[in-house]
Amino acid sequence: MVNRMVMNVAIDMPAGLMETENEKNTSVYPEVSVGVPLVASPKMSMRNVDVFYGEKQAIYNVNVDIGQNEVIAMIGPSGCGKSTFLRSINRMNDTVDSCKVTGQLTLDGEDIYAAKMDPVALRARVGMVFQKPNPFPKTIYDNVAYGPRLHGLASRRAELDEIVETSLTRAGLWTEVKDRLDQPGTGLSGGQQQRLCIARAIAISPEVILMDEPCSALDPIATAKIEELIAELSKNYTIAIVTHSMQQAARVSHRTAYFHLGHLVEVNETEKVFTAPEHQLTEAYITGRFG
């Protein structure tokens, strides 16, 4: 993990920064080498990924690997495509009729967009935590138990109890709620609700956890708890997090990917991205020249 950032490097504004959505100079977006492993043990691999909403293209030729037990942060200006790309990793974009994803996306070498891949089963392996805490209108216990019941992971109440306790413990919430498991999850504070949603996600033993701005609706204290949790969860899970906070990306991630107008401009070790970025667009963004 790193916590260093450079925020005051002066550079000339590259021409690419002045492009409009329909006037992209593609020469300013270097491609990641296709076919060359970007991490030693990739859990997920994405090659030549394009995403369209109807006629509008939102993601352009993205190539990236996500390593086993890695935390990778995706940063960039609003509307740059990072959340769209994140949602393509567990086929959440399937819920949008006009959305089309092309290219190859694999989980442990298995094509997640293959016809034989069940999206429900995929999302059990690749869980998601959303921007706004969204506990079900159920008890704390039933929020966490919902997934294991749905997927038949427990045959006896004792097994379900163990899953609930383990999940809440891993989410750092057990000691705070163990005496009120029969109370509504919606009655918790915002930070507690988000940790409950994380507990709900890990209750079905996913391999990958996607987090889309998980702290944007939280206060600094709750944010700090979620960031500590991310570090702890990375021991057992692969994590991809979209964040608008460069400071958060620097604190929690091993590698950082910078998106600009739907292009993956740079992906590298987090410390390198924030102290010695390879691309002028990345440098302009992290030094506050735009975004």
Steps between C-alpha positions, in 0.01 A plus 500: 500500500620856442405835637720742306368739238639783289251779443699803372694403189461759222469364145377627166141409428510219241286542194305187586349673803311741280326230297126474497315171533475474120849632413735255667857487376556129550878538466512644851364177652770229507368144496600250765687217330246231412604148595772608744413415861471823697515321835666173596180323608199663331166422657316687225621603156341748263608529136380741231191591701258748341171603657216666312171655607306487177711687244706677765830337592593535869810277529775469239728196463585447869765241585578430864553217747389491864727292720415244765446679836577832336327829569482698178357853501338658196519879491416773252265795439124460527358330193832343398355147497649345813164398651381373163811286472462375858143391431613307195719281723200325657251563219295756689474680168282210381215675680523791252328402175701737280838391640734281297839370619756361256847358550609230743451508876608194697487378859763234568527462123125447451316736265241677714296603192481146362148372435546227761588750773205562733508869600349419842772245568761747375380768741532252783868475411542870419307696762426871494468779754329811369550870549205548732442250781201290397405255776189297434188593702569199719669431831877522531510121519283450193703750298810288542316166480320589175776391261590175678130405505459586132802296396436212739824546692357391835279200570455562871431809711828451686692518172315816403570653841869431451503660155323812634738536794810440288389746232413773750831442677699530178308819423597640839139524613433199723581660837275796415192302397523155661233590757253642247509264205118499490483876446469662154822552309363835386519620861881496500716804435623565147843351565351199675256449212788495252689246711178297518488504120861382493409221744209409272737488202759277665241265657485301177881465492576697183843493344494863386336805658418805288448829683349798319575816701427317829589799718350791305196522728693449824663732753879490557479267800282247316725535195806415707330184627412391146858562386635293788252230404618502138857436615383213718274348231782501243660213691214277382345677201594676178362856510437759229389841625380804308567821687499873430743547791860479391602502865285194559648323199848574633411366844327175412623367164796304373452620142308791351338527158432843352208539259440799270206534259443125497865407445725326749795738479730349761507217752793455731608456859317761704813669631634538147172639366492770767871586510629429149210445256596381155235692303445874477124460542550314828741765625262780408218333691687414820659845515162668478535651154157364408228262623 
